[in-house]
C-alpha cells in the first residue's frame, strides 16, 4: 500500500507538478526578457493600430538599430500618472539622431527631403520643426489629426534609453491578427 502511494505521488510530481512549474518559469522568462503585451488606449495610431488593440511587443536591446518607420514602445514621464509612474506609449519613429525634421502643411521633410508616409491617413495641416539631439528620437502618431505626440509634448525628444520595445504582433481583435507594418 505504501509503495502504491509513493508511486502515485511520484506520478503527480513527474506528470503534473514539474511540467506546470516549467511552463510558469518559461512564461516568466519570456515575459521578462523577450516579449510583453500592451493594450492601446487611444486611436493615435489609426489605421495601423486601433483603439483597444492588444499587441505583443518585442523587447529592444540593440537601440542603435532603429529605423525610420519602426513602431516603438517607450516610457514617457511627461505623460505619466499623478504618482510619477511613466506612461507607456506606442508611436512611429520619424526622426533619428542628428536629423532636421520639418512638417510643412502636413508634409514630412527630413533634412530637406520629402518622405512618403503611406501609413498616415488623417494628415493634419501642421507646421513644426525639430532638430533631433544625439541619442534621442522623434515620434509621431499615424493619426496626425488626433495624436498627442512630439508636436505637443513639452520635451519632444525621447532618449533611446526610454525605448523598451518594438511593436510586433497584434493578437486582438481576432479578425485583425497580424504583424504591424
GIHU-V687284 format. One record per residue. N is the residue number from 1. D_LAST is the distance of its C-alpha to the last C-alpha in Angstrom with 1 decimal. Layout:
BEGIN
N	D_LAST
N	D_LAST
END
This chain:
BEGIN
1	62.5
2	61.3
3	59.7
4	57.9
5	56.6
6	55.3
7	53.7
8	51.9
9	50.6
10	49.4
11	47.6
12	45.9
13	44.8
14	43.7
15	42.0
16	40.6
17	40.7
18	39.4
19	36.3
20	35.5
21	36.0
22	33.9
23	31.0
24	31.3
25	31.4
26	28.4
27	26.4
28	27.6
29	26.7
30	23.1
31	22.6
32	24.4
33	23.0
34	19.8
35	17.6
36	18.3
37	17.3
38	16.8
39	17.3
40	15.9
41	19.1
42	18.1
43	16.2
44	15.3
45	11.5
46	12.1
47	10.6
48	7.2
49	9.6
50	13.2
51	16.4
52	17.6
53	14.4
54	15.1
55	12.6
56	13.6
57	13.1
58	14.1
59	17.0
60	17.0
61	20.1
62	19.7
63	18.9
64	19.7
65	16.6
66	14.1
67	12.5
68	11.9
69	8.5
70	8.0
71	7.9
72	11.4
73	14.2
74	17.6
75	21.1
76	22.8
77	26.6
78	27.0
79	25.4
80	26.9
81	29.5
82	33.3
83	33.9
84	31.9
85	29.1
86	25.8
87	23.0
88	19.6
89	16.9
90	13.1
91	12.0
92	10.1
93	12.2
94	14.1
95	17.4
96	18.5
97	22.1
98	24.8
99	22.8
100	24.3
101	21.8
102	23.0
103	22.0
104	24.6
105	24.7
106	21.0
107	20.2
108	18.6
109	20.8
110	20.5
111	24.0
112	25.0
113	22.3
114	20.2
115	16.4
116	14.4
117	11.8
118	10.7
119	8.6
120	12.1
121	14.3
122	17.3
123	18.1
124	21.1
125	23.9
126	24.0
127	25.7
128	25.3
129	25.7
130	24.7
131	25.8
132	23.7
133	26.1
134	26.0
135	24.2
136	22.3
137	18.9
138	18.1
139	15.5
140	14.9
141	13.4
142	11.5
143	14.6
144	17.0
145	20.0
146	20.0
147	18.1
148	20.5
149	19.0
150	20.7
151	22.5
152	24.6
153	25.0
154	28.3
155	26.7
156	23.5
157	22.7
158	21.3
159	22.9
160	20.8
161	23.0
162	21.7
163	18.1
164	18.2
165	14.8
166	11.1
167	8.9
168	8.5
169	9.7
170	10.6
171	14.3
172	15.7
173	16.5
174	17.3
175	16.6
176	12.8
177	12.3
178	9.3
179	6.5
180	3.8
181	0.0
END
